[in-house]
Amino acid sequence: MVEGLTASGFFRWICLSVAKPVNYRVVSIFIAFIILFGILSVFIDSITVLLFIASVIIELARLLKFDPVPLIIAVIFAANTGGAATMSGDPPNIIIGTTFGLTFSDFITHKGLIALAGLVLTLIFFLFVYLSILLPEKNQKELYTAEKYSEPREAISNLPSELPLMW
């Protein structure tokens, strides 16, 4: 599935869709990805999120020429933290919830605020640890601009001909 989505340009589309609103700044992308995929893992199994996001981060790192390792590590922590908020976020949560007879609402009520606080702490921690690595060098004058990169909709390369291009 990941290979098929990569061939169609889906991951490049996600990369550009996240990077464009933050003007292709690596630190802003770092923050956006941590928040986005921390929240996404609340609703989707965090392991599934990580399989998809690793490809997205590598694609974006190639495009913007930055080291993807700090962002991948930070997103792993964010996805695990976000996944702890609900029963659907992580497989152990399903076991815990069903064992104690908790509903989805009960689970998020009791663990949601803790997971949100953990996500904020994760963001602060990884910004503190990796900020010097993520900031561009002082001698690098080139700024990323929207004109330099293609539009997100142009990233889709294998769109079926019978579907209209809506974005």
Summary of the structure (lengths in Angstrom):
residues: 167
radius of gyration: 17.7
end to end distance: 22.2
largest distance: 58.7
contacts: 483
relative contact order: 0.18
helix: 69%
strand: 0%
